[in-house]
Amino acid sequence: CIINDYVEAVKELTCEILELAAEGLWVPDKSSLSNIIKDVHSDSLLRINHYPPVKKGKDNWDPSKLQSTNNNNTIGFGEHSDPQILTILRSNNVGGLQISTQHGLWLPVPPDPNEFYVMVGDALQ
């Protein structure tokens, strides 16, 4: 029941974000994107991944250094884009997330257990 409640809450959040995006893009029917998620045949999903915390230095943790020095023990996904409309991610205070700029520069995203990260997927782009 708890997971179902969580999935529904995240779907509602997703729909709100999509309606705001549609409004900002001047889409005539602002619910046209959120209707994709609300459709009973939607293939939206909840994926739960657990990555154990990685020990880090005092104040100089750099995820790119972790990859270069710890290639055999890296846990997670490699470089990729998300095929979905949106990805809503909660970090649970575990670092390692990086985003790529349009110039190919990878920037670390600091973990924050109180925030959700919203990433635009390929389908929305």
Rosetta silent file (secondary structure, phi, psi, omega in degrees, C-alpha in Angstrom):
SEQUENCE: CIINDYVEAVKELTCEILELAAEGLWVPDKSSLSNIIKDVHSDSLLRINHYPPVKKGKDNWDPSKLQSTNNNNTIGFGEHSDPQILTILRSNNVGGLQISTQHGLWLPVPPDPNEFYVMVGDALQ
SCORE:     score description
SCORE:     0.000 S_00000001
   1 L     0.000  -39.073 -178.287    0.000    0.000    0.000 S_00000001
   2 H   -65.133  -43.177  179.857    2.821    2.400    0.844 S_00000001
   3 H   -65.969  -41.296  177.490    4.526    1.883   -2.500 S_00000001
   4 H   -61.323  -41.605  177.507    1.246    2.322   -4.373 S_00000001
   5 H   -62.613  -42.043  179.318    0.618    5.567   -2.473 S_00000001
   6 H   -63.402  -46.109  179.724    4.148    6.743   -3.307 S_00000001
   7 H   -59.031  -44.206  179.518    3.735    5.871   -7.001 S_00000001
   8 H   -63.716  -40.338  179.187    0.455    7.800   -7.132 S_00000001
   9 H   -65.053  -40.739  179.156    2.013   10.828   -5.422 S_00000001
  10 H   -69.253  -36.379  175.692    4.940   10.834   -7.863 S_00000001
  11 H   -62.309  -42.614  177.538    2.528   10.479  -10.802 S_00000001
  12 H   -61.607  -44.155  177.273    0.604   13.507   -9.523 S_00000001
  13 H   -60.391  -44.472  178.712    3.850   15.457   -9.198 S_00000001
  14 H   -58.884  -44.785  179.985    4.838   14.404  -12.715 S_00000001
  15 H   -63.706  -40.839  177.694    1.491   15.551  -14.100 S_00000001
  16 H   -61.784  -44.683  179.620    1.814   18.928  -12.369 S_00000001
  17 H   -63.689  -43.138 -179.441    5.309   19.421  -13.797 S_00000001
  18 H   -65.206  -37.192  177.872    4.181   18.380  -17.287 S_00000001
  19 H   -67.660  -37.550  175.590    1.219   20.768  -17.175 S_00000001
  20 H   -66.663  -40.064  177.854    3.523   23.622  -16.151 S_00000001
  21 H   -63.714  -44.401  179.485    5.934   22.682  -18.958 S_00000001
  22 H   -61.666  -41.902  178.514    3.085   22.577  -21.500 S_00000001
  23 H   -62.161  -43.909  179.362    1.876   25.966  -20.297 S_00000001
  24 H   -66.236  -27.282  178.195    5.405   27.373  -20.608 S_00000001
  25 L   -90.397    4.657  179.238    5.692   25.948  -24.126 S_00000001
  26 L    62.042   33.535  175.272    2.346   27.523  -25.093 S_00000001
  27 L   -72.648  127.541 -175.435    0.753   24.146  -25.805 S_00000001
  28 L   -54.776  -44.438  178.612   -2.985   24.897  -26.300 S_00000001
  29 L  -104.339  100.926 -173.562   -4.157   21.992  -24.110 S_00000001
  30 L   -65.911  -12.949  177.899   -1.899   22.073  -21.064 S_00000001
  31 L   -92.996    3.197 -176.935   -3.049   18.584  -20.025 S_00000001
  32 L   -62.521  -36.912  178.126   -1.937   16.983  -23.313 S_00000001
  33 L   -77.263  -42.323 -178.691    1.395   15.823  -21.829 S_00000001
  34 H   -68.329  -25.635  177.864    0.019   14.812  -18.434 S_00000001
  35 H   -63.412  -26.652  177.217   -2.722   12.771  -20.110 S_00000001
  36 H   -63.123  -40.403 -179.671    0.007   10.418  -21.332 S_00000001
  37 H   -74.923  -36.561 -177.316    0.842    9.614  -17.700 S_00000001
  38 H   -73.923  -19.113 -178.888   -2.804    9.470  -16.599 S_00000001
  39 L   -58.518  132.383 -178.393   -3.712    6.965  -19.323 S_00000001
  40 L   -62.790  -21.398  178.758   -4.535    3.579  -17.748 S_00000001
  41 L   -95.719   10.653  179.917   -2.367    1.917  -20.403 S_00000001
  42 L   -61.358  144.477  178.001    0.595    4.137  -19.602 S_00000001
  43 L  -100.304   23.637  176.235    3.891    2.352  -19.221 S_00000001
  44 L   -62.151  150.968 -174.343    5.169    4.737  -16.558 S_00000001
  45 L  -146.108  163.163  172.835    7.047    2.891  -13.893 S_00000001
  46 L  -110.510  124.649  175.913    8.722    3.068  -10.548 S_00000001
  47 L  -118.266  129.614  177.786   12.270    1.776  -10.471 S_00000001
  48 L  -112.082  116.620  175.953   14.020    1.426   -7.157 S_00000001
  49 L  -115.606  138.773  176.097   17.799    1.261   -7.287 S_00000001
  50 L  -117.237  120.550  175.643   19.958    1.068   -4.196 S_00000001
  51 L  -114.060  122.403  179.549   23.533    2.241   -4.425 S_00000001
  52 L   -65.603  147.780  178.906   25.612    1.825   -1.296 S_00000001
  53 L   -60.838  146.537  177.078   27.363    4.988   -0.113 S_00000001
  54 L  -103.808  133.068  178.266   30.919    5.415   -1.327 S_00000001
  55 L   -64.112  138.030 -176.709   33.520    6.536    1.200 S_00000001
  56 L  -132.354  162.344  176.791   34.709   10.007    0.395 S_00000001
  57 L   -71.541  178.438 -175.459   37.353   12.454    1.528 S_00000001
  58 L   -55.320  -72.815 -176.483   36.648   15.343    3.863 S_00000001
  59 L  -126.812   12.608 -172.382   35.532   18.144    1.548 S_00000001
  60 L  -121.428   35.410 -178.370   37.009   17.228   -1.814 S_00000001
  61 L   -70.555  128.470 -179.458   34.800   14.443   -3.107 S_00000001
  62 L  -133.787  109.536 -177.539   34.806   14.362   -6.891 S_00000001
  63 H   -56.270  -31.654 -178.727   32.737   11.636   -8.641 S_00000001
  64 H   -66.578  -32.572  177.009   34.926   11.791  -11.755 S_00000001
  65 H   -70.403  -34.507  177.586   37.950   10.762   -9.674 S_00000001
  66 H   -60.450  -44.393 -178.638   35.990    7.847   -8.261 S_00000001
  67 H   -63.882  -41.500 -175.360   35.342    6.512  -11.754 S_00000001
  68 H   -74.781  -27.168 -177.540   38.941    6.795  -12.862 S_00000001
  69 H   -99.344   -9.494 -171.853   40.423    5.179   -9.733 S_00000001
  70 L  -135.342   40.772 -173.763   37.750    2.610   -9.039 S_00000001
  71 H   -56.430  -37.808 -175.370   36.643    1.287  -12.435 S_00000001
  72 H   -76.350  -17.578 -176.442   36.153   -2.307  -11.320 S_00000001
  73 H  -113.979   12.413 -179.383   33.962   -1.404   -8.349 S_00000001
  74 L   -69.376  131.184  179.781   31.757    1.303   -9.857 S_00000001
  75 L  -114.260  132.965  176.702   28.098    0.686   -9.076 S_00000001
  76 L   133.108 -163.862 -179.781   25.339    2.319  -11.098 S_00000001
  77 L   -97.697  145.163  174.221   24.503    3.299  -14.645 S_00000001
  78 L   -78.840 -170.024  179.328   27.066    4.521  -17.119 S_00000001
  79 L   -57.594  128.999 -179.050   26.639    7.536  -19.328 S_00000001
  80 L  -163.845  165.354  168.223   23.096    7.561  -20.728 S_00000001
  81 L  -112.099  156.908 -179.403   20.053    9.653  -21.491 S_00000001
  82 L   -91.995  125.515 -176.338   16.650    8.823  -20.078 S_00000001
  83 L   -75.518  -15.249 -174.871   14.150    7.698  -22.735 S_00000001
  84 L   -71.065 -178.120  173.770   11.111    8.665  -20.643 S_00000001
  85 L   -73.718  -54.513  177.535    9.231   11.955  -20.559 S_00000001
  86 E  -135.483  150.641  168.000   10.556   12.850  -17.105 S_00000001
  87 E  -117.976  126.366  176.158   12.738   11.173  -14.545 S_00000001
  88 E  -113.194  118.883 -170.440   12.049   12.103  -10.947 S_00000001
  89 E  -123.799  136.944  173.248   14.886   11.017   -8.726 S_00000001
  90 E  -113.216  129.203 -172.118   15.424   11.108   -4.981 S_00000001
  91 L   -83.360  -23.321 -175.921   19.067   10.837   -3.968 S_00000001
  92 L    54.339   29.599  176.922   18.668    9.626   -0.376 S_00000001
  93 L    67.462   26.931  176.186   21.920   11.474    0.307 S_00000001
  94 L  -110.069  123.001 -178.103   23.968    9.204   -1.989 S_00000001
  95 L   -81.948  176.568  176.242   26.283   11.031   -4.367 S_00000001
  96 L   123.433  -19.181  179.332   27.459   10.101   -7.834 S_00000001
  97 L   -68.171  133.705  174.625   24.810   11.678  -10.059 S_00000001
  98 E  -131.836  149.743  174.491   26.290   13.780  -12.828 S_00000001
  99 E  -120.433  150.720 -179.550   24.647   15.734  -15.619 S_00000001
 100 E  -101.802  132.942  174.745   26.127   16.568  -18.983 S_00000001
 101 L   -78.618  169.841  179.647   26.052   20.085  -20.351 S_00000001
 102 L   -66.753  -10.502  177.873   25.343   20.670  -24.025 S_00000001
 103 L   -99.205    6.532  176.571   29.127   21.018  -24.436 S_00000001
 104 L    85.024    7.405  178.094   29.802   17.533  -23.045 S_00000001
 105 L   -83.608  128.675  179.881   31.100   18.677  -19.654 S_00000001
 106 E   -93.270  125.074 -178.502   29.976   16.397  -16.817 S_00000001
 107 E  -114.225  131.618  177.176   28.973   18.209  -13.635 S_00000001
 108 E   -71.569  143.838  175.572   28.424   16.472  -10.291 S_00000001
 109 L  -107.283  116.920 -178.074   25.043   17.025   -8.652 S_00000001
 110 L   -63.757  136.918  178.568   25.369   17.229   -4.872 S_00000001
 111 L   -69.036  145.229  177.635   23.108   14.755   -3.071 S_00000001
 112 L  -146.548  110.373 -175.552   20.294   16.244   -1.035 S_00000001
 113 L   -69.011   -8.214 -178.253   17.962   13.943    0.911 S_00000001
 114 L  -101.952    1.856 -175.081   15.298   16.675    1.052 S_00000001
 115 L  -124.633  157.845  170.151   15.008   17.288   -2.675 S_00000001
 116 E  -109.794  144.620  175.123   13.846   15.527   -5.811 S_00000001
 117 E  -102.655  132.200  179.538   15.757   15.880   -9.064 S_00000001
 118 E  -114.397  119.604 -179.073   13.642   16.305  -12.187 S_00000001
 119 E  -118.224  133.700  178.415   15.318   15.429  -15.467 S_00000001
 120 E   -76.371  125.894 -179.920   13.812   15.953  -18.879 S_00000001
 121 L   -89.495  173.505 -178.390   13.863   12.706  -20.814 S_00000001
 122 L   -57.050  -40.161 -176.433   14.317   12.051  -24.498 S_00000001
 123 L   -62.871  -37.634  179.442   10.564   11.789  -25.130 S_00000001
 124 L   -78.909  -35.524  177.426    9.925   15.322  -23.836 S_00000001
 125 L   -60.462    0.000    0.000   12.990   16.792  -25.541 S_00000001
